């Protein structure tokens, strides 16, 4: 019997150790959701001594027909002194722009918790008219047991603000740090709300570092290239009646006179009408006429002689 009890006790101890190792070594499931309304780690890690990190980056492209978004979320869970013990990074491309980020709320409320969360958003408007103003902020209200020297801007109590963060957080005494910053611009043409680090890390000995930045860029639509002018037909070589290109004299140049020595060099293929050619033609014409006269006289002489013999 004693041996059975000993074996049972040993087995239960081994089981307890195995379960303990399994629970402490298993990484926590991701608490992030990437969508038009993106979330990360809300209501988690409320056991004392735990640390949490969420970093969200959003690149929105807004067009007249809607737009797209590229979202990257880095999420880490671990001990307060080593929150990067288990991290994951996920990037997703959405077929619509992101409109809201909600993260790190009601989290790490155990004693000595640490919270480090950030959001960075870039809205690019393409072919959409958009005006920008300084981003509205509501932060560090009722936080840090009244110690808010690390909050910029402060005081910041805008109702319905675009950035709402670090409210009702880092209380419980023995504050390690409360550092919250909000910067950038916003546009009513596409407003993205940020809600983070609210009601968190209130177990005493807290460290809260949270930041939010929003940038808006307005781009004009890309202009279509203007049609190029059609080049006028070249006048360097006008077609002749036979289809052979005939050179045309350049503007302002002296027009050659037919019969000048240079005309055949400009218009090859035309009859030679130079002075020398005309002179030679004239001489040849005179010679032919003289021969014709001689032949006529000879004929008359022969006819006359034959008539005399017949008489």
Backbone torsions as a table, in degrees:
resi	resn	phi	psi	omega
1	UNK	NA	-45.5	178.6
2	UNK	-60.0	-38.4	179.7
3	UNK	-65.6	-37.6	-180.0
4	UNK	-65.7	-42.4	179.0
5	UNK	-63.8	-41.2	179.1
6	UNK	-61.4	-46.3	179.5
7	UNK	-63.0	-39.5	179.7
8	UNK	-65.9	-42.1	179.3
9	UNK	-63.2	-42.9	179.3
10	UNK	-62.2	-41.6	179.8
11	UNK	-65.2	-41.0	179.8
12	UNK	-66.0	-38.7	177.9
13	UNK	-63.3	-44.1	179.2
14	UNK	-62.7	-40.1	179.5
15	UNK	-64.3	-42.3	179.9
16	UNK	-63.4	-42.4	177.7
17	UNK	-63.1	-40.7	-179.8
18	UNK	-63.7	-44.7	179.0
19	UNK	-63.7	-41.2	179.6
20	UNK	-61.5	-44.7	178.9
21	UNK	-63.1	-40.7	-178.8
22	UNK	-64.3	-43.2	-177.5
23	UNK	-69.0	-35.2	-177.4
24	UNK	-81.3	-24.5	-176.4
25	UNK	-95.5	-18.3	-177.8
26	UNK	-71.6	127.0	179.1
27	UNK	-69.5	144.3	178.8
28	UNK	-67.5	148.5	178.3
29	UNK	-68.6	148.9	179.4
30	UNK	-65.0	138.2	179.4
31	UNK	-109.5	17.7	-176.0
32	UNK	-98.3	146.5	173.2
33	UNK	-132.0	123.2	179.8
34	UNK	-102.1	117.1	-179.3
35	UNK	-164.2	-173.3	176.5
36	UNK	-56.4	-35.7	169.4
37	UNK	-108.1	100.7	-174.7
38	UNK	-92.2	137.1	179.2
39	UNK	-129.4	158.0	176.0
40	UNK	-155.6	120.8	168.8
41	UNK	50.9	61.3	171.3
42	UNK	-98.4	134.5	177.0
43	UNK	67.7	34.2	-178.6
44	UNK	-124.8	168.4	173.4
45	UNK	55.3	46.5	179.7
46	UNK	-92.1	9.4	174.1
47	UNK	-80.3	141.3	-179.6
48	UNK	-54.9	143.3	173.4
49	UNK	82.6	16.7	-178.9
50	UNK	-106.0	154.5	178.8
51	UNK	-124.3	151.4	-176.2
52	UNK	-140.8	139.3	175.1
53	UNK	-132.5	132.4	169.2
54	UNK	-135.5	125.9	178.5
55	UNK	-127.9	118.1	-176.9
56	UNK	-116.8	131.0	176.1
57	UNK	-123.6	129.3	-176.9
58	UNK	-127.9	130.7	172.2
59	UNK	-118.4	99.8	178.9
60	UNK	-90.8	137.1	170.0
61	UNK	-118.0	116.4	-175.6
62	UNK	-108.1	125.2	178.4
63	UNK	-122.3	175.2	-179.9
64	UNK	-64.1	-26.8	-178.0
65	UNK	-96.9	-0.5	-179.8
66	UNK	143.2	-97.2	178.1
67	UNK	136.8	-173.9	-178.8
68	UNK	-139.4	175.9	178.2
69	UNK	-152.8	144.3	170.3
70	UNK	-115.7	120.8	-173.6
71	UNK	-121.6	130.6	176.0
72	UNK	-121.9	128.4	179.8
73	UNK	-123.1	124.4	172.6
74	UNK	-110.8	123.3	-175.2
75	UNK	-128.4	130.7	-178.2
76	UNK	-132.8	142.6	176.3
77	UNK	-133.9	140.0	177.6
78	UNK	-179.0	-163.1	176.6
79	UNK	-71.9	161.2	-178.6
80	UNK	-56.5	-38.3	179.8
81	UNK	-85.1	-10.8	-179.4
82	UNK	-141.8	65.3	-176.1
83	UNK	-68.6	-12.5	-179.9
84	UNK	-93.3	21.2	179.6
85	UNK	-62.2	-34.6	179.5
86	UNK	-139.2	110.4	-175.8
87	UNK	-126.7	151.7	173.7
88	UNK	-140.8	145.7	177.9
89	UNK	-128.7	127.1	-178.1
90	UNK	-129.9	134.6	175.6
91	UNK	-120.3	132.1	-179.7
92	UNK	-133.1	146.7	175.0
93	UNK	-107.0	122.7	-177.1
94	UNK	-104.7	153.3	179.3
95	UNK	-91.4	13.1	176.0
96	UNK	-150.7	152.1	179.6
97	UNK	-68.9	153.8	175.5
98	UNK	-77.4	140.1	-179.6
99	UNK	-116.7	-15.7	-177.5
100	UNK	-156.1	144.2	172.8
101	UNK	-124.5	124.1	177.9
102	UNK	-129.7	116.8	-175.7
103	UNK	-155.6	158.3	171.5
104	UNK	58.8	28.5	176.4
105	UNK	-96.0	143.7	179.3
106	UNK	53.1	43.8	-176.4
107	UNK	-126.0	162.6	176.7
108	UNK	46.8	48.3	-178.8
109	UNK	-89.9	6.4	173.3
110	UNK	-77.3	160.8	-179.9
111	UNK	-59.0	138.4	177.3
112	UNK	72.0	19.6	-179.6
113	UNK	-72.5	153.4	175.8
114	UNK	-125.5	141.6	-176.2
115	UNK	-136.5	122.4	178.7
116	UNK	-132.6	106.9	-176.3
117	UNK	-135.6	145.7	-178.6
118	UNK	-148.3	153.5	176.3
119	UNK	-136.3	131.3	175.9
120	UNK	-130.2	120.6	-175.7
121	UNK	-124.4	133.8	173.3
122	UNK	-122.8	117.7	175.6
123	UNK	-103.4	119.5	178.2
124	UNK	-111.5	117.1	180.0
125	UNK	-94.8	122.5	-178.5
126	UNK	-113.8	111.5	179.6
127	UNK	68.8	19.3	-179.7
128	UNK	-124.0	128.9	178.3
129	UNK	-72.1	132.0	-178.3
130	UNK	-152.7	131.8	173.5
131	UNK	-104.5	149.8	-176.5
132	UNK	-122.6	150.9	176.6
133	UNK	-138.7	166.8	176.4
134	UNK	-60.9	138.5	-176.2
135	UNK	-65.4	140.6	178.9
136	UNK	-86.6	144.7	-170.2
137	UNK	-136.7	141.3	169.5
138	UNK	-135.9	108.2	-174.7
139	UNK	-151.5	157.2	174.0
140	UNK	59.7	32.0	176.5
141	UNK	-89.5	122.7	-179.1
142	UNK	66.4	40.5	-175.6
143	UNK	-127.5	163.4	173.2
144	UNK	60.8	24.8	-175.9
145	UNK	51.9	34.6	178.3
146	UNK	88.6	-3.9	179.3
147	UNK	-95.7	104.1	-173.4
148	UNK	-127.3	28.1	-177.0
149	UNK	-67.9	-14.1	-179.7
150	UNK	-96.3	11.9	-178.5
151	UNK	-102.5	125.0	179.1
152	UNK	-134.3	118.2	1.3
153	UNK	-81.3	160.1	174.3
154	UNK	-157.1	135.4	-1.6
155	UNK	-73.0	151.6	179.8
156	UNK	-144.0	100.9	-172.9
157	UNK	-130.4	35.3	179.7
158	UNK	-66.0	127.3	178.1
159	UNK	-73.4	134.1	-179.5
160	UNK	65.7	34.4	-176.8
161	UNK	-68.0	156.8	176.3
162	UNK	-67.7	-39.9	176.8
163	UNK	-111.7	118.2	176.4
164	UNK	-124.4	114.3	-174.6
165	UNK	-153.1	156.7	172.3
166	UNK	60.5	28.6	176.2
167	UNK	-93.7	135.3	179.9
168	UNK	63.9	36.2	-176.4
169	UNK	-127.1	165.2	175.5
170	UNK	59.2	35.0	173.7
171	UNK	-98.6	173.5	178.4
172	UNK	113.9	1.0	177.4
173	UNK	87.2	164.9	178.9
174	UNK	50.5	52.5	-178.2
175	UNK	-65.6	128.0	174.8
176	UNK	-84.9	-42.6	179.0
177	UNK	-177.0	143.7	173.4
178	UNK	-134.3	102.0	-176.3
179	UNK	-124.8	108.2	-178.2
180	UNK	-132.5	127.9	-179.2
181	UNK	-129.6	146.1	177.7
182	UNK	-137.4	125.3	-175.7
183	UNK	-140.8	165.7	171.2
184	UNK	112.3	-163.8	-177.5
185	UNK	-127.3	164.9	176.7
186	UNK	-137.1	161.4	178.6
187	UNK	-140.9	135.5	178.4
188	UNK	-70.1	-14.9	177.7
189	UNK	-65.4	-28.7	172.1
190	UNK	-159.6	104.2	-175.3
191	UNK	-99.9	130.1	176.8
192	UNK	-114.6	120.6	179.8
193	UNK	-92.3	143.0	178.5
194	UNK	-121.0	124.7	179.5
195	UNK	-132.6	107.7	-175.0
196	UNK	-149.6	156.1	172.0
197	UNK	59.9	32.5	178.6
198	UNK	-102.1	136.4	180.0
199	UNK	64.3	34.5	-174.0
200	UNK	-123.2	157.0	170.8
201	UNK	56.8	53.7	-178.4
202	UNK	-106.8	19.6	-177.8
203	UNK	-87.5	5.0	-176.6
204	UNK	91.0	144.0	-178.2
205	UNK	64.3	39.3	-170.8
206	UNK	-88.9	151.3	170.6
207	UNK	-129.2	118.8	179.6
208	UNK	-126.3	121.2	176.2
209	UNK	-129.8	108.4	-177.5
210	UNK	-134.9	142.7	-179.8
211	UNK	-143.8	153.0	178.1
212	UNK	-143.8	133.6	178.7
213	UNK	-138.3	138.7	-179.9
214	UNK	-133.5	130.1	180.0
215	UNK	-123.4	136.5	178.5
216	UNK	-121.6	128.0	-178.5
217	UNK	-123.1	128.9	-179.8
218	UNK	-111.7	120.5	179.3
219	UNK	-112.1	137.9	175.5
220	UNK	-74.8	152.0	177.3
221	UNK	-63.0	148.0	-179.6
222	UNK	-71.1	124.0	-179.2
223	UNK	-75.2	141.9	176.6
224	UNK	-74.8	141.2	-179.9
225	UNK	-64.4	137.5	179.5
226	UNK	-69.8	142.4	179.3
227	UNK	-64.0	139.2	-179.1
228	UNK	-75.0	146.6	179.0
229	UNK	-68.7	141.0	179.4
230	UNK	-77.5	126.6	-178.1
231	UNK	-65.5	136.8	178.0
232	UNK	-68.5	146.4	179.4
233	UNK	-58.7	140.1	-179.9
234	UNK	-68.3	139.4	178.1
235	UNK	-101.5	13.8	-176.4
236	UNK	-68.7	-29.9	-177.3
237	UNK	-143.1	95.5	177.7
238	UNK	-78.6	138.5	-179.3
239	UNK	-69.6	142.3	176.2
240	UNK	-87.5	175.9	-179.6
241	UNK	-61.5	-28.4	-178.3
242	UNK	-91.2	-0.8	-179.3
243	UNK	94.4	-6.9	179.9
244	UNK	-85.5	128.3	180.0
245	UNK	-58.0	132.9	179.2
246	UNK	-112.3	119.5	-179.0
247	UNK	-58.8	145.7	177.9
248	UNK	-116.7	137.9	-178.0
249	UNK	-65.5	142.9	179.3
250	UNK	-65.8	150.8	178.8
251	UNK	-57.5	133.9	177.9
252	UNK	87.9	-12.0	-179.1
253	UNK	-79.8	150.6	178.7
254	UNK	-67.3	133.3	179.6
255	UNK	-84.1	123.5	-177.6
256	UNK	-67.5	148.1	178.4
257	UNK	-96.7	133.8	178.4
258	UNK	-59.7	137.9	-177.0
259	UNK	101.3	-13.4	177.9
260	UNK	-78.5	156.9	-176.0
261	UNK	-61.9	-23.0	-172.6
262	UNK	-92.5	-5.3	-172.1
263	UNK	-66.5	-36.2	-177.7
264	UNK	-73.9	-24.9	176.3
265	UNK	-72.9	-29.8	178.6
266	UNK	-82.2	-33.7	-177.2
267	UNK	-125.0	76.3	-179.4
268	UNK	-64.3	143.3	178.9
269	UNK	100.8	-15.1	178.0
270	UNK	-82.4	156.4	177.6
271	UNK	-58.5	145.6	-179.4
272	UNK	-72.8	115.9	-179.3
273	UNK	-119.1	23.4	179.3
274	UNK	-70.0	166.3	-178.4
275	UNK	-60.9	-42.0	-178.3
276	UNK	-65.5	-38.8	179.3
277	UNK	-67.5	-38.8	178.2
278	UNK	-65.8	-38.4	179.5
279	UNK	-63.6	-45.2	-179.4
280	UNK	-63.7	-37.4	-179.5
281	UNK	-67.0	-38.3	178.7
282	UNK	-63.5	-44.1	-179.9
283	UNK	-62.7	-44.7	179.3
284	UNK	-61.2	-35.5	179.8
285	UNK	-66.7	-41.2	179.0
286	UNK	-63.5	-42.3	179.9
287	UNK	-61.6	-43.0	179.6
288	UNK	-64.6	-38.2	178.9
289	UNK	-65.2	-38.9	179.2
290	UNK	-65.2	-42.3	178.9
291	UNK	-63.2	-38.6	178.5
292	UNK	-63.3	-38.1	179.3
293	UNK	-65.2	-41.6	179.8
294	UNK	-63.2	-43.0	-179.8
295	UNK	-63.0	-38.3	-179.3
296	UNK	-66.3	-45.3	179.2
297	UNK	-61.5	-40.1	180.0
298	UNK	-62.7	-40.7	-180.0
299	UNK	-63.4	-43.7	-180.0
300	UNK	-63.4	-38.3	-179.4
301	UNK	-64.8	-41.6	-179.8
302	UNK	-65.8	-42.8	-179.4
303	UNK	-61.6	-42.3	-179.4
304	UNK	-63.4	-40.0	-179.0
305	UNK	-66.3	-40.0	-178.5
306	UNK	-67.7	-32.9	179.7
307	UNK	-68.2	-37.0	-178.7
308	UNK	-65.6	-40.6	-178.4
309	UNK	-65.8	-36.1	-178.5
310	UNK	-70.5	-28.3	178.7
311	UNK	-71.6	NA	NA
